[in-house]
Amino acid sequence: MGRLVEVADTKLYVEERGAASGFPLLVFHGGPGLDHTEFGDYLDPLTEGGAYRLVLVDERACGRSERTAPRETWTLERMAQDVSDLAASLGTSGGYATLGHSYGAFVVLQHAVDHPGGPRGTIVSAGIAAARWLDGVQQQLAAFEPTGLRAQVMASWARETEVATEEEAAALLDDQMPFHFRDPQGAALREYQRRTAGLARYAPDVIRHFAAQDYGGIDIEDWLGGVTHPVLVLAGRHDRVCPVAASQDMARRLPNAELVVFENSAHMTFAEEQDRYLATVRQFLGRITT
């Protein structure tokens, strides 16, 4: 069961998994406009043994968090500040780490730039450091195979700017999800759909808002040199949204970065190569907590 935690002008919903004494890993979902259920139970094995505690977060105005946060605060910078505010509200005096996937990666990377040394470590999963890397998405859509799914996926992206209900958002994401897996019709996608079916609370107004604003407009490449803590950069070789070149460039700019490329994944690395993903994250957490 989760709970609401106060941060500045709103409350964020968090669901904690693992021993209360475990080192906290604050986990931020993609979208924006999705919620923590994006991860299903894929990350849960990290809690085995009691060393680490997952804190799965619904971002500002998303999921089960308060939907009353003022619209003018729906910004990447404010969501990055929420990370520090949440850590303080949770009482993480012994330190914490962050993991963000897709848009969540934008959030934790912005947080790393704005609060260098705040977390013990940052894990950037399928992310970018500048919106310019999204310029290739349309080309990827135009070339997407199989051709029988191409129109469906392209239409789903177009609907992001007009989605009005949670039901419409669910249908949109279901239509779009094949684009995010290396094999758009493979077992990994089917297993992901099975493990996350019926769990999400979508925020269509947040989806519309960010779809019209370049998904937060991240642009922090020139500031990565000021990040003082360790950063783990995770990338899928076949990612059609956040290309592996963006992760390689990011890792070069960061003073203390490790880059791991998942050769058999697209955008959903934690689901496509779960065992290696978990092992990589666990090793990183072990290094920053000992």
C-alpha positions as CSV (number, residue, x, y, z in Angstrom):
1,M,0.0,0.0,0.0
2,G,1.2,3.5,-0.8
3,R,0.9,6.9,0.9
4,L,0.8,10.6,0.1
5,V,3.9,12.6,1.1
6,E,4.0,16.4,1.3
7,V,6.4,18.2,-1.0
8,A,6.2,22.0,-1.2
9,D,2.8,22.9,-2.7
10,T,1.4,19.3,-3.3
11,K,1.6,15.7,-2.2
12,L,3.2,12.9,-4.1
13,Y,2.1,9.3,-3.9
14,V,4.8,6.8,-3.1
15,E,4.8,3.1,-2.8
16,E,7.6,1.6,-0.8
17,R,8.8,-2.0,-1.3
18,G,11.4,-3.8,0.7
19,A,12.7,-3.6,4.3
20,A,12.3,-0.2,5.9
21,S,16.0,-0.3,6.9
22,G,17.1,-0.7,3.3
23,F,19.0,2.1,1.4
24,P,16.3,4.0,-0.5
25,L,16.2,4.1,-4.3
26,L,13.7,6.7,-5.4
27,V,12.2,5.6,-8.7
28,F,10.6,7.9,-11.3
29,H,8.4,6.8,-14.2
30,G,8.1,7.8,-17.8
31,G,5.5,9.7,-19.7
32,P,5.0,12.3,-18.4
33,G,1.5,11.4,-17.4
34,L,2.1,7.8,-16.5
35,D,2.6,6.4,-13.0
36,H,4.8,4.1,-10.9
37,T,2.9,1.0,-12.1
38,E,4.9,1.3,-15.4
39,F,7.6,-0.7,-13.6
40,G,5.2,-3.5,-12.6
41,D,7.1,-5.9,-10.4
42,Y,10.2,-5.8,-12.6
43,L,12.4,-4.0,-10.1
44,D,11.2,-5.8,-7.0
45,P,14.1,-8.3,-6.9
46,L,16.3,-5.4,-5.9
47,T,14.8,-5.6,-2.4
48,E,15.8,-9.2,-1.8
49,G,18.2,-9.5,1.1
50,G,17.1,-6.2,2.6
51,A,19.9,-4.0,1.5
52,Y,17.8,-1.8,-0.7
53,R,14.3,-0.2,-0.5
54,L,12.3,0.8,-3.5
55,V,10.4,4.1,-3.3
56,L,8.2,4.1,-6.4
57,V,7.0,7.7,-7.0
58,D,4.0,9.1,-8.9
59,E,5.3,12.4,-10.2
60,R,3.6,15.8,-9.8
61,A,-0.1,15.7,-10.8
62,C,0.4,12.1,-12.1
63,G,-1.1,8.7,-11.0
64,R,-2.3,8.8,-7.4
65,S,-0.5,12.0,-6.5
66,E,-2.6,15.1,-5.8
67,R,-4.0,16.3,-9.1
68,T,-4.3,19.9,-7.7
69,A,-0.7,21.0,-8.2
70,P,-0.9,24.3,-10.0
71,R,-0.5,23.9,-13.8
72,E,2.3,26.5,-13.9
73,T,4.3,24.1,-11.7
74,W,4.2,21.3,-14.3
75,T,7.8,21.8,-15.3
76,L,10.8,19.6,-15.5
77,E,12.6,21.9,-13.1
78,R,9.9,21.8,-10.5
79,M,9.7,18.0,-10.7
80,A,13.4,17.9,-10.2
81,Q,13.1,20.0,-7.1
82,D,10.4,17.6,-5.9
83,V,13.0,14.9,-5.8
84,S,15.0,16.7,-3.1
85,D,11.8,17.8,-1.3
86,L,10.6,14.2,-1.3
87,A,13.9,12.8,0.0
88,A,13.8,15.4,2.9
89,S,10.2,14.5,3.7
90,L,11.0,10.8,3.8
91,G,13.9,11.4,6.2
92,T,16.6,10.0,4.1
93,S,19.4,11.2,6.4
94,G,21.5,8.2,5.5
95,G,21.5,9.2,1.8
96,Y,19.5,8.0,-1.2
97,A,19.9,7.2,-4.9
98,T,17.6,8.0,-7.8
99,L,16.5,6.0,-10.8
100,G,14.5,7.5,-13.6
101,H,13.3,5.9,-16.8
102,S,12.4,7.8,-20.0
103,Y,10.8,11.1,-18.9
104,G,11.7,10.0,-15.3
105,A,15.3,10.0,-16.6
106,F,14.9,13.6,-17.6
107,V,13.7,14.3,-14.0
108,V,16.6,12.6,-12.2
109,L,19.2,14.0,-14.6
110,Q,17.9,17.6,-14.1
111,H,17.9,16.9,-10.4
112,A,21.6,15.8,-10.6
113,V,22.5,19.0,-12.4
114,D,20.5,21.2,-10.0
115,H,21.6,19.4,-6.8
116,P,25.0,17.9,-7.5
117,G,26.0,15.7,-4.6
118,G,22.4,15.5,-3.4
119,P,21.9,11.8,-4.1
120,R,24.6,9.3,-3.5
121,G,24.1,8.2,-7.2
122,T,21.8,8.8,-10.1
123,I,20.6,6.1,-12.6
124,V,19.6,7.4,-16.0
125,S,17.6,4.7,-17.8
126,A,16.7,5.4,-21.4
127,G,17.2,9.1,-21.2
128,I,18.6,12.1,-23.0
129,A,20.3,15.4,-21.8
130,A,18.9,17.6,-24.5
131,A,15.6,17.6,-26.5
132,R,17.5,17.8,-29.8
133,W,17.9,14.0,-29.5
134,L,14.2,13.6,-30.0
135,D,14.4,15.0,-33.5
136,G,14.9,11.5,-34.9
137,V,11.6,10.1,-33.6
138,Q,9.7,11.0,-36.7
139,Q,12.2,9.3,-38.9
140,Q,12.0,6.2,-36.7
141,L,8.2,6.3,-36.9
142,A,8.3,6.6,-40.7
143,A,10.6,3.5,-41.0
144,F,9.0,1.5,-38.2
145,E,8.5,-2.2,-39.0
146,P,6.3,-4.2,-39.3
147,T,4.4,-1.9,-41.6
148,G,1.1,-3.3,-40.4
149,L,1.7,-1.6,-37.0
150,R,3.2,1.7,-38.4
151,A,-0.1,3.6,-38.8
152,Q,-1.3,2.5,-35.4
153,V,1.9,3.7,-33.7
154,M,2.1,7.0,-35.6
155,A,-1.6,7.7,-34.8
156,S,-0.9,7.1,-31.1
157,W,1.9,9.7,-31.0
158,A,-0.4,12.2,-32.7
159,R,-3.2,11.6,-30.2
160,E,-1.0,12.7,-27.3
161,T,-1.8,16.4,-27.8
162,E,-5.6,15.7,-27.6
163,V,-6.1,12.8,-25.2
164,A,-8.9,13.7,-22.8
165,T,-9.7,10.7,-20.6
166,E,-7.8,7.9,-18.8
167,E,-9.5,5.4,-21.0
168,E,-8.2,7.2,-24.1
169,A,-4.7,7.4,-22.5
170,A,-4.7,3.7,-21.8
171,A,-5.7,3.0,-25.4
172,L,-3.0,5.4,-26.7
173,L,-0.3,3.8,-24.7
174,D,-1.4,0.3,-25.7
175,D,-1.2,1.3,-29.3
176,Q,2.2,2.9,-28.9
177,M,3.9,0.3,-26.8
178,P,5.2,-1.9,-29.7
179,F,7.4,1.0,-30.8
180,H,9.3,0.8,-27.5
181,F,10.3,-2.9,-27.7
182,R,13.0,-4.2,-29.9
183,D,10.6,-6.9,-31.1
184,P,7.3,-5.1,-31.6
185,Q,5.4,-8.4,-31.6
186,G,7.6,-10.5,-29.3
187,A,7.3,-12.3,-26.0
188,A,8.8,-9.5,-23.9
189,L,6.1,-7.1,-25.0
190,R,3.3,-9.6,-24.2
191,E,4.8,-10.4,-20.8
192,Y,5.1,-6.7,-20.0
193,Q,1.4,-6.2,-20.9
194,R,0.4,-9.1,-18.8
195,R,2.4,-7.9,-15.7
196,T,1.1,-4.3,-15.9
197,A,-2.5,-4.8,-17.1
198,G,-5.1,-2.7,-15.4
199,L,-2.7,-1.1,-12.9
200,A,-2.1,2.4,-14.2
201,R,-3.8,5.7,-13.3
202,Y,-3.1,8.0,-16.3
203,A,-3.1,11.8,-16.2
204,P,-4.3,12.8,-19.7
205,D,-4.0,16.5,-18.9
206,V,-0.4,16.1,-18.1
207,I,0.2,14.1,-21.2
208,R,-1.4,16.8,-23.3
209,H,0.6,19.6,-21.5
210,F,4.0,18.0,-22.1
211,A,3.3,16.7,-25.6
212,A,2.8,20.3,-26.6
213,Q,6.0,21.4,-24.9
214,D,8.7,19.2,-26.2
215,Y,8.3,16.8,-23.2
216,G,9.8,19.3,-20.8
217,G,12.4,20.7,-23.2
218,I,15.4,19.2,-21.3
219,D,18.6,21.1,-22.3
220,I,21.4,20.5,-19.8
221,E,24.2,19.0,-21.8
222,D,26.5,21.9,-21.1
223,W,25.9,21.6,-17.3
224,L,26.7,17.9,-16.9
225,G,30.3,18.6,-16.0
226,G,29.1,20.0,-12.7
227,V,27.6,16.7,-11.5
228,T,29.8,15.5,-8.7
229,H,28.3,12.2,-7.8
230,P,28.4,8.9,-9.7
231,V,25.9,8.4,-12.5
232,L,24.9,5.1,-14.2
233,V,23.7,5.6,-17.7
234,L,21.6,2.7,-19.1
235,A,20.7,2.6,-22.8
236,G,19.0,0.2,-25.2
237,R,21.0,-0.4,-28.5
238,H,17.7,-0.3,-30.5
239,D,16.0,2.5,-28.7
240,R,13.9,4.5,-31.2
241,V,13.1,7.4,-28.9
242,C,16.2,8.0,-26.7
243,P,19.0,6.9,-29.1
244,V,22.1,5.2,-27.7
245,A,24.2,8.0,-29.2
246,A,22.5,10.4,-26.7
247,S,23.6,8.1,-23.8
248,Q,27.1,7.8,-25.1
249,D,27.4,11.6,-25.4
250,M,25.9,12.1,-21.9
251,A,28.4,9.6,-20.4
252,R,31.3,11.5,-22.0
253,R,30.2,14.8,-20.5
254,L,29.6,13.5,-17.0
255,P,32.7,13.4,-14.8
256,N,31.9,10.2,-13.0
257,A,29.7,8.1,-15.3
258,E,29.4,4.4,-16.2
259,L,27.6,3.6,-19.5
260,V,26.0,0.2,-20.0
261,V,24.3,-0.6,-23.3
262,F,21.7,-3.4,-23.5
263,E,22.3,-5.0,-26.9
264,N,19.0,-6.8,-27.1
265,S,16.7,-3.9,-26.0
266,A,15.0,-0.9,-27.3
267,H,13.4,1.6,-24.9
268,M,12.1,-0.8,-22.3
269,T,15.4,-2.2,-21.0
270,F,14.2,-3.2,-17.6
271,A,11.6,-5.5,-19.1
272,E,13.5,-6.6,-22.2
273,E,16.7,-7.7,-20.3
274,Q,15.5,-7.8,-16.7
275,D,18.2,-10.0,-15.3
276,R,21.1,-7.9,-16.6
277,Y,19.3,-4.7,-15.8
278,L,18.8,-5.7,-12.2
279,A,22.4,-7.0,-11.9
280,T,23.8,-3.7,-13.3
281,V,21.7,-1.6,-10.9
282,R,22.5,-3.8,-7.9
283,Q,26.3,-3.5,-8.7
284,F,26.1,0.3,-8.9
285,L,24.1,0.5,-5.7
286,G,26.7,-1.7,-4.0
287,R,29.5,0.6,-5.1
288,I,27.9,3.8,-3.9
289,T,26.7,2.4,-0.5
290,T,30.0,0.8,0.7
